[in-house]
Amino acid sequence: MPSGATDPILLTDLAGLSLRNPVVLAAGTAGYLDEFQDVVDLGKVGAVVGKSITRLPREGHETWRIIESDAGMLNAVGLANMGVEAWQKELAPTIKSRADAIGLLPIGSVSGFSIEDYLAVAEAMNRIEALGAVEINVSCPNVHTGTSFGESPEMLRDLIGALRSTLTSTRMIVKLSPLVFGPMLDVARAAIEGRGSPAGPNFRPGADILCISNTIPAMAIDVESRKPRLSNTTGGLSGPALHPVAVRLVHMVHKEVAKPAGVPIIGLGGVMRWEHAAEFILAGATAVGMGTSLFVDPKSPTKVAKGLAAWATRQRVSNIRELVGGLHA
C-alpha cells in the first residue's frame, strides 16, 4: 500500500489491491495522474483513476462542454486526451516516481471505439508496473458509439476476452453504464466471465472489479437563444441526481452477480458527502468513486474519508469492509 498515515478502520482490500481508504477519484475528473495534488492531498485518498486514454489523440468537443445543472453537472468533454503514443512517451515513464512521491495508488483508464483500439492502449498500460489496475471504460455516453460495448453482453464478452489476454500483469476494472436497466445483470455477468481461460493463477477470465456506474445522457437548452447549452447538444449527467439510480444498480449487481462471483464493486455516482458513500457501501460497494464533487469542493474526498471513519466507529466494526453489503433489507 502507498505510504501515508491512515485510520486502520478504513483499510480496504480491492481485489488484492491495498487501499488506505475506500475513496477513489474517478477518471476524467482529476487529470492524468497527480494534477489534483495542488488542491487536495492525494496521499489521503484510496486511489486515483487517470483520464481515459484512447488509441489516437482527441481534442474533444468545443466549449461549452461542462455546465452546471440544478441537480448536478452535464459534461460533453468527448474523451479529450493526448492519445496512447504521447502517453507512453510523456507520462508512462514518470508514473512510478510521481506516484511514490505523494503516496498515490494510480489506476489507468482505457477507452475506444473498436476492440483494436482498446487493445492498443491496454497493451501499453500492461507494461507499467506502477499501475495498480486498468479501468476499461465501456460506458461513455457523450461520444458516438461510446456505450456500444457496455450495452451488449455478447460484444462485451468479446472485448473483455480479448483484453484479458493482454492485461496479464494488472487487474481489470470494467466500468458499466447505468443505461442498461433491463439487461444490467447480463452485462455484469459478461464483464466478469469474459471469454476463454484465466490469464494467470491470480487473474480471472474477465473483470477483477466492476465500476458502477457512469453518467446518463442528458441535455440543457438556453431558452432565450433557443440553442443547446452544450456544444455537443447532449452530454452526460452526473452528480446528486444520479446517486439513487447508482445505489440501486450497485445493490442489484452485488446481490445477484458480484457477491456470488467474489468480485468487488466501485460505487460511482453523485457522492457529495460521506452519507452518500456509506449508502454505496451498504448496497455492496467495496470502494466509492468521486467525480462531480471535486468540481464543487476539491477537498471533499478527505472529508468523506473522515466521515466514513466516524460512521464505521459508530457502527462498532473493526473495519469498514464488514459493512459492505450490510443493508438490512
C-alpha positions in Angstrom: 0.0 0.0 0.0 1.2 3.5 -0.7 2.8 5.2 2.3 0.9 7.7 4.4 -1.0 7.8 7.7 -4.5 6.4 7.6 -7.2 5.2 10.0 -6.9 1.4 10.2 -10.7 1.1 10.3 -10.7 2.3 6.6 -8.1 0.0 5.2 -9.6 -1.6 2.1 -8.8 -4.6 0.0 -9.9 -4.2 -3.6 -9.3 -7.4 -5.4 -5.9 -7.7 -3.7 -5.1 -4.0 -4.0 -4.5 -2.4 -0.6 -6.1 1.0 -0.3 -5.7 3.3 2.7 -9.4 4.1 2.5 -12.2 3.3 0.0 -12.3 6.7 -1.6 -11.3 6.6 -5.3 -11.1 9.7 -7.6 -13.0 8.9 -10.8 -11.5 9.0 -14.3 -11.7 12.3 -16.1 -12.0 14.4 -13.0 -8.5 14.6 -11.5 -6.3 14.9 -14.6 -3.9 12.3 -16.0 -2.3 11.4 -12.6 -1.4 13.9 -9.9 -2.5 17.4 -11.1 -5.1 17.5 -8.3 -2.3 17.4 -5.7 -2.3 21.2 -5.8 -5.7 21.4 -4.2 -6.0 18.1 -2.1 -3.5 15.7 -0.6 -3.8 12.7 -2.9 -1.8 10.8 -0.3 -5.0 10.7 1.8 -7.3 9.1 -0.8 -7.5 5.4 -1.7 -6.6 5.7 -5.4 -6.8 8.0 -8.4 -8.1 6.9 -11.8 -6.4 8.8 -14.6 -8.1 10.4 -17.6 -9.3 7.8 -20.2 -6.7 7.2 -22.9 -7.6 6.4 -26.5 -5.6 5.0 -29.3 -5.4 8.3 -31.2 -5.3 11.8 -29.6 -8.7 13.5 -29.2 -9.3 17.2 -28.8 -12.8 16.6 -27.5 -15.8 18.8 -28.0 -15.8 22.6 -28.2 -16.8 24.9 -25.5 -19.2 24.7 -23.7 -18.6 21.1 -22.7 -19.2 21.3 -18.9 -22.2 23.2 -17.4 -24.0 23.2 -14.1 -27.4 21.6 -13.7 -29.9 22.1 -10.9 -29.1 18.6 -9.6 -25.6 18.1 -10.8 -23.5 18.7 -13.8 -23.6 18.0 -17.5 -20.4 17.2 -19.4 -19.6 16.5 -23.0 -15.8 16.6 -22.9 -15.7 14.0 -25.6 -12.8 11.9 -24.2 -10.2 14.6 -24.8 -6.8 13.1 -24.3 -3.2 13.0 -25.6 -3.5 9.5 -27.2 -1.6 6.4 -26.3 1.6 7.3 -28.2 2.1 10.6 -26.4 1.0 8.9 -23.1 3.7 6.3 -23.5 6.4 8.9 -24.2 5.5 11.7 -21.9 3.6 10.2 -18.9 4.2 6.5 -18.6 8.0 6.8 -17.7 7.2 9.1 -14.8 4.1 7.4 -13.2 6.1 5.4 -10.6 8.2 8.3 -9.4 5.3 10.8 -9.3 3.0 8.3 -7.5 5.7 7.3 -5.0 6.4 11.0 -4.2 3.0 11.6 -2.8 2.0 8.0 -1.8 -0.5 7.7 -4.6 -2.1 4.5 -6.0 -2.6 5.2 -9.7 -5.1 3.4 -11.9 -5.1 3.6 -15.7 -8.2 4.1 -17.9 -8.8 2.9 -21.4 -11.5 3.9 -23.9 -12.0 3.1 -27.6 -14.3 2.5 -30.5 -13.2 -1.0 -31.5 -11.5 -4.0 -29.9 -8.3 -3.0 -31.7 -8.5 0.5 -30.1 -8.8 -0.9 -26.6 -6.1 -3.5 -27.2 -3.6 -0.9 -28.3 -4.0 1.2 -25.1 -4.3 -1.8 -22.8 -1.1 -3.3 -24.1 0.8 -0.1 -23.3 -0.7 0.2 -19.8 0.0 -3.5 -19.1 3.7 -2.7 -19.3 3.5 -0.1 -16.5 4.1 -2.0 -13.2 3.2 1.0 -11.1 -0.5 0.9 -12.3 -2.5 -1.0 -9.7 -5.3 -1.7 -12.1 -6.6 -0.6 -15.5 -10.2 0.5 -16.0 -12.0 -0.4 -19.2 -14.5 2.4 -20.0 -17.3 0.9 -22.0 -19.9 3.5 -20.9 -19.1 7.0 -22.1 -22.4 8.5 -23.3 -21.2 11.7 -24.9 -19.3 10.3 -27.9 -20.7 8.3 -30.8 -20.6 4.5 -30.0 -19.2 5.3 -26.6 -21.5 2.8 -24.9 -21.8 0.2 -27.6 -19.7 -2.5 -25.8 -21.4 -1.8 -22.5 -24.9 -2.3 -23.9 -24.4 -5.7 -25.4 -23.4 -8.8 -23.3 -22.1 -10.5 -26.4 -20.0 -7.6 -27.5 -18.7 -7.1 -24.0 -17.7 -10.8 -23.7 -15.7 -10.4 -26.9 -14.0 -7.2 -25.8 -13.2 -8.5 -22.3 -11.9 -11.8 -23.6 -9.5 -10.1 -25.9 -8.3 -7.7 -23.2 -7.8 -10.4 -20.6 -5.2 -12.0 -22.8 -3.4 -8.6 -22.9 -3.9 -7.4 -19.4 -1.8 -10.2 -17.8 0.1 -8.2 -15.1 -2.6 -5.9 -13.7 -6.1 -6.0 -12.5 -9.0 -5.2 -14.8 -11.9 -2.9 -13.8 -14.9 -2.7 -16.1 -16.9 0.5 -15.9 -20.5 -0.2 -16.7 -23.2 2.1 -18.0 -26.4 2.9 -15.9 -28.4 2.8 -19.2 -28.9 -0.9 -19.5 -31.5 -1.3 -16.8 -33.1 -4.4 -18.2 -30.0 -6.5 -19.1 -27.7 -4.9 -16.4 -27.3 -8.3 -14.7 -26.4 -10.0 -18.0 -23.9 -7.2 -18.8 -22.3 -7.5 -15.4 -22.0 -11.3 -15.8 -20.5 -10.9 -19.2 -17.9 -8.5 -17.8 -17.0 -10.9 -15.1 -17.0 -14.1 -17.2 -15.4 -12.7 -20.4 -14.3 -15.4 -22.8 -11.6 -18.0 -22.5 -9.5 -19.1 -19.6 -7.9 -17.1 -16.8 -4.7 -15.3 -18.0 -2.8 -16.4 -14.8 -3.3 -18.0 -11.4 -4.3 -14.7 -9.8 -6.5 -13.4 -12.6 -10.0 -14.1 -13.7 -11.1 -14.6 -17.3 -13.0 -11.4 -17.1 -13.2 -8.4 -14.8 -11.5 -8.4 -11.4 -13.5 -5.3 -10.3 -16.7 -3.7 -11.5 -17.3 0.1 -11.5 -21.0 1.1 -11.4 -21.8 3.5 -13.0 -21.1 6.2 -15.5 -23.2 9.3 -16.4 -26.5 9.2 -18.2 -27.4 11.1 -21.4 -29.0 14.5 -20.8 -29.2 18.0 -22.3 -30.0 21.6 -21.5 -31.4 24.4 -23.6 -30.9 28.2 -23.5 -34.5 29.3 -23.8 -33.5 32.8 -25.0 -31.3 31.8 -27.8 -33.2 28.5 -28.3 -29.9 26.7 -28.7 -28.4 23.8 -26.8 -26.2 24.9 -23.9 -23.6 22.2 -24.7 -21.7 22.4 -28.0 -22.4 18.7 -28.5 -26.1 19.2 -27.8 -26.2 16.3 -25.4 -23.9 15.2 -22.6 -23.7 13.1 -19.6 -25.5 14.0 -16.3 -23.6 13.3 -13.1 -24.0 14.4 -9.5 -26.7 14.1 -6.9 -29.5 13.4 -9.4 -27.7 10.2 -10.5 -26.9 8.9 -7.0 -30.1 7.0 -6.1 -30.1 5.3 -9.5 -26.5 4.1 -9.0 -27.2 2.9 -5.5 -29.9 0.6 -6.8 -27.7 -0.7 -9.5 -24.9 -1.5 -7.1 -27.3 -3.2 -4.8 -28.8 -5.3 -7.6 -25.5 -6.3 -9.2 -23.8 -7.0 -5.8 -26.6 -9.3 -4.6 -27.2 -11.2 -7.9 -23.9 -11.3 -9.6 -20.8 -9.8 -8.0 -21.0 -11.2 -4.5 -21.6 -14.8 -5.7 -18.6 -14.4 -8.0 -16.4 -12.8 -5.4 -15.9 -9.6 -7.5 -15.8 -6.2 -5.7 -17.6 -3.1 -6.9 -16.6 0.5 -7.0 -19.8 2.5 -6.5 -19.8 5.7 -8.5 -22.4 8.4 -8.9 -23.3 11.6 -7.0 -21.2 11.1 -3.9 -21.1 14.6 -2.4 -20.8 13.7 1.3 -19.9 10.7 3.5 -23.5 9.6 3.8 -23.7 9.0 0.0 -20.5 6.9 0.2 -21.9 4.9 3.2 -25.1 4.2 1.1 -22.9 2.7 -1.6 -21.0 0.5 0.9 -24.2 -0.8 2.4 -25.5 -1.5 -1.1 -22.5 -3.7 -1.8 -19.6 -1.4 -2.9 -16.2 -2.1 -1.6 -14.8 1.3 -2.7 -16.5 4.5 -3.6 -15.7 6.8 -6.6 -16.0 10.6 -6.5 -16.0 12.9 -9.5 -18.5 15.8 -9.7 -17.9 16.7 -6.1 -14.3 17.6 -7.0 -15.6 20.5 -9.1 -17.7 21.7 -6.1 -15.3 21.1 -3.3 -11.8 19.7 -4.2 -11.3 18.7 -0.6 -14.5 16.7 -0.4 -12.7 13.3 -0.7 -10.8 13.7 2.5 -13.9 14.9 4.2 -15.8 11.8 3.0 -13.0 9.6 4.3 -13.1 11.2 7.7 -16.9 10.9 7.8 -16.7 7.2 6.9 -14.2 6.5 9.7 -16.5 8.1 12.2 -19.5 6.2 10.8 -17.7 2.8 10.9 -16.7 3.5 14.5 -20.3 4.2 15.5 -21.4 1.0 13.7 -18.9 -0.8 16.1 -17.0 -2.7 13.4 -13.3 -3.2 13.4 -13.0 -2.4 9.7 -15.3 -0.8 7.1 -15.2 -3.9 5.0 -17.6 -5.5 7.5 -20.3 -3.1 6.3 -20.0 -3.9 2.6 -23.4 -5.2 1.5 -24.7 -4.7 5.1 -28.1 -3.4 4.1 -30.9 -4.7 6.4 -33.5 -5.4 3.7 
